[in-house]
Amino acid sequence: MNELELLGPRAHGEPLGQAQLKAVAEDFQVDEVLDIPLEGEGEHLWLWVEKRELNTEEAARRIARAAGVPLKVISYAGLKDRQALTRQWFSLHLPGKADPDLSVAENANLRILKSMRHKRKLQRGAHSANGFTLRLTRLAADRQQLDARLERLAAAGVPNYFGLQRFGHGGGNVVDARAFAERDELPVQRNLRSRLLSAGRSFLFNRALAERVAAGTWDQALVGDLLAFTDSRSFFPAGEAECSDPRLAQLDLHPTGPLWGEGASSAQGQAQTLEAALAAAEPALCHWLAKAGMAHERRILRLPIGGLTWHYPEPDVLQLEFVLPAGCFATAVVRELVDLLPAGQTENPCAF
């Protein structure tokens, strides 16, 4: 499966050039934003961890081994990229135990920057946002055009596509999800089951969003849409009055698309027609997700980019800094700017 099949059309025009991302871990930095005041006492030890070229699950296993505790007592809010420099929170449940010596867990790939006790464990999805610092290197694009496009993205947002990494190499996770759906089976392995279910409904969401981008309605409310605020998981129907809500123009309120699962969508009008057509095109996948017990949820179609700033530290380097809501992909922003060079490509064939 190619990129267009897995994602969809761009909203702001063709890419303005090419660049490389993640040439080194420092080119893709992520800082978890967690608005929870830690109390300094309790059964749970919270750790602020910096990791480089290490995924979240591997970091959790390393911390568990160092602490001498089972992996199941380690919690984290979200998964972070392996090919990146990331900082995120972990918690360990240590009732009646002193803080362990975790120095053995540290090396060039993992550092514990801070630790503090708290009365509750860290829940999945507890973080409100992620801050990103991206360096696009080997940049071949016109700077004036980039500046104009970035101004537009800051003002209008970008389509909230799930990133390619959600779907595996060449969309393999979607291919496997469809195969299990056609057999009406679920993988036995928990991690594989979770990955394929997530890929399946992320793919369906991207299909719905792609239709709205193609129609030019991804960033506007239609009568019958289900609307949600940027940081809220609840949603409400759009009537004529809601379609004129000034918070839509302020990028606080957005139309949503379906995260398929059990229960019918309450969308009406054009949104309901689109979602029904998608269900008719992928009946096995939709049925499979519902039967697996996935709850029907909604995801905002438009992704607002918080605090977007940029500069050019070198002639062929563009550095971006911005904040995105939890669960959203920084590559959705980059995709509206440039095409990314394949990993390992050292020469840029384009000249500007």
N, C-alpha and C positions, 0 to 999 in steps of 0.2 A: 504494500500500500504506500502511496506517495504522500507528500506533505499536504497537498490540496485535498486529498480524500480524508485525511485524518484531522485536519484543521478546517480550512475553508478560505474564502477570498479575504483579501485585505480590505480595510475600510478607508484608508487614507491615500491610496494610490500605490503605484509600483515602487519597489525598493529603490533607494537613491544611490545604491552602490553596494560594496561588499566590505566585510570586516571579519576579523577572527575574534571569537570569544572563548575564554578559558584556555588560553595558551599556557597559563600557569594558574594555580589555585587563587592567587591574589587578584586575578582579573574578575572573579565572581565572588563577591563577599555578601554575606547575609547575616543580619542581626535580628534575632527574634524580639518582638515588642510584646512584653508581658506586663499588663497593668495590675499586678497583684502585690500589695504591700506585705512583705515577709515579716513575721512576728518575732523571730529570733529565738523561739522555743517551740518544742513539739516533737512528735515521733518521726518526723520526716526531715531528712537532710536534703536541701536543695543546692544544686551545683550549677554555676554559670561556666559553661565549657566552650572552649575554642577548639575546633577540629579542622584539620586540613587533609584533603584527599582521603576522607574517612566518612562512611555513611552513618546515619544516626543509630541504626541497629548494631553496627560493629562497635561504636562508641559505648553503647549501653552494655554490651557483653564485656568490654574491657573494664568498665567501671565495676560491674558485678563481680568479676574475678578478683579485682584488687580489693574490694570490700568483703569478699568471702560470703556473698549472699546470692540467692537464686536470682536469675534474670527477671523473674516475674515481679520482684519488688522494685524494679527500676521503672520509672515512668518518665514520659516526655510529651510535650505538647504537639509536636509535629515532626515529620520527616524532613531532613535537609539533604541537599545534594552531596554526593561524594566528591565530585570534581569542583571543589569550591573551598573557600575559607569561610567557615560559618561559626556563629556564636549562638548557643541556645541553652535552655534550662533543662536539667534532669532532676528527678527527686528519687531518694532511696527511703524505703520504709524501714526504720531502725528502732522499733519499740524497745525501750529498756537498754539500749546499746549506746556506747560512746561513739563519737565520730571516728570512723576508721582512717587509717593511714592510706591515702589513695595515690601516693607519690609513684608507686610502681605502675600505675596506669598511664602516667605522663611520659611523653616523648615528643619528638618533632611533629607528630601528627595530632597530638591531643594535649591540651593544657587546661587545668582547672583554675579559672581566674578568680572565682569567688565561691564561698559556701556559707549557708545560713540555714538555721532550723526554722521549721514551720509546722503548724498543727495539722495541715492537710496535705495530701499528695497532689502532685501536678497532674491535671486531667488532660486527656487528648483534646486538642482544639481550644485550649484555654488561652492561647496567645491571640491578641487582637490584630496583629499585623506583622509584616516583616520589612525591615529596612534593607535596601540593596545599594551596593556600590559596584558598578560594572565598568570594566575597561575594555573597550572595543579597539583592538590593535590591528595593524596592517590595514588601516582604514583607507579605502579608495572611494571617495564621495566628495561632492562639492559642499563646502562648509556653509555657504549661505543657504543652500537648499536644506541642509540638515537643520540649521537653526530655525528656519521657517517651519519645517515639519515638526520639530520638537515643541515649538510654541503652540502649534495646532493640537498636538497630543495632550499637552498640559491643559488646554482649554476644553477639549472634547472627549478625552479618554480614548480607550481602545477596546476592541471586542475581547471579551473575557474568555478566550479559548483556553481549554486545558492544553498544556504543552506536549510536545512530541514525546518527552521522556515518560509520560504516563502510559504510552502505548507500546513501549518496547521497540527493539530494532526492527525497522521496516513494518511496524504495526503488528508485530507478532502476537502481542497480547490480545488484540482485537480478533485476529484470526483464530486464536485458541478459544477465546470466549464464545465466538460464533459456533465453533465446533462442539463445545460442551452444550451450548444452548440447543443445537440441532438434535443432539442425543438426549436432551432433557436430563442432564447429569450435572453434578457439582464436583469439582476437584476434592479429593480427600484431604490433601495437605492444606492446612489453614492459611499459610502465607500465599500459596498459589491461588486458593479460592478468593481471598481478599483482593489480590492483584488483578485477577481476571474480572471479577465483579466490578471493581473500580474502573477498569479499562472499558468495559462494556457500556456502562452508563455515562462515562466521560465522552465516549465516542458519540453516543446518541445526543448528548447535550451539544457537542460541537456541530453535529449535523443540523440541529434546530437553529443554532446561532448562525451558521453559515447561510441558511435560508433567509434569515432576517438581515444579514449583512448584504446579501445579493439584492434584497428588496429595498435596501436603504432605510430599514425601520429598526435596526438594532439599538439605536440610541434615542428612540422616542416611544412614548406610551401610546398604545392603541386601545380603544374601548374593548374590554374583555380580557386585557392583559392582567397578569398578577404582578403587582409592584412590590418592591422591597427597598429598604434603606441599605446603604453601603454595609453597615456593621450589624445588620439584623438578619436573623434566620426566619422571621415571620414575614408574611406577605398578605396583601389585600387586593381585592379586585379593582380594576380601573373603570370608572364611568366617565362621562363627559367632563365632569368637574376635576376628577383626578388627573386627566390627561393635560390639564392646564396648570397643574400644581407648579409653582415657581421653583420648587426644590428639584424638579427634573433638570431644569437649565443650570442649576447650581451643582449638579453631579452628586447630589445627596440621595436622590431617589431614582430608581432604575426599573425598567421592565425585566422580567425574569424568564428563564427557560427551564425545562423539566430535567430533574435528576430522577431517572425512571426507577420505579419501585412499586410496592404494593399500594393500592388505592388509586382512585381516579383523579386526574387533574381537574381543577375547577375553573380552568381557563375557558373563556368564551370567545366568540367572534373569530377574527383572523388567527389569533393565537391557538385557539382550539382546533381550527381547521388544519393548521400546520402540524400540530402535535399528533392529530389523528392520522394524517398522511404519513408521518414518520413511523408511527406504530404499525401502520399497514405495510410499510416497506421493510420493517425489521420485526415481524411478529414473534419469531422464536426468541430473539434477544430480549424483547420487552417482557414476554411471558417468563423467561428464565430469571430475569432480575426480580420480578414480582414474587415468583415462587420461592426464591432464595430468602425472602423476608426483608429485602431492602425497602426502606420506607420511601414513599414518594416525597421528594424535597424539591426546592427551587434554588436556582443560582442566578445571580444578576448577570444580564447579558453585556452590560457596559462596565468596564473596569476604569474607575477614576485613579489617576496617578498622583499620589500625595507628594508635595514638596519637591517636584521635579527640578533639578538643577543640572547643569552640564558645563564642561570646559574641555579644552584641548591641551593636555599637558605636553604633548609632542605633536608634530605636524600630522602624523598618521595614527594618532590615538585620540579617541573620544571617551571621556569619563562621564558616566551618568550616576546620579544619586537620586533615589526616590523611595517612597514607601507604598506598599500594596497591602490590601486586606489579606488576612490569612487564607491559604488555600489557592491563591492566585499566582500566576506564572510571570516572572520577569521577562521571559522570552516572548511573551505576547506584546510587550512594549518594543523590544528590539526588532521584532518581525515587521513592524510598521515603519522601520527606518531603513534597514539594509538586509541583504542576504548574508547569511553566515557561511564562511568558508568551511569546507569539511575539515574535521580534525586531522592534523598531520600535514595539511597543505601549507607549504612554506612560501609560495609565490602567488601573488594576486595577478590574474591575467588582465584585469581591467585597469585602465589608466584614466584619470580625471584631471 
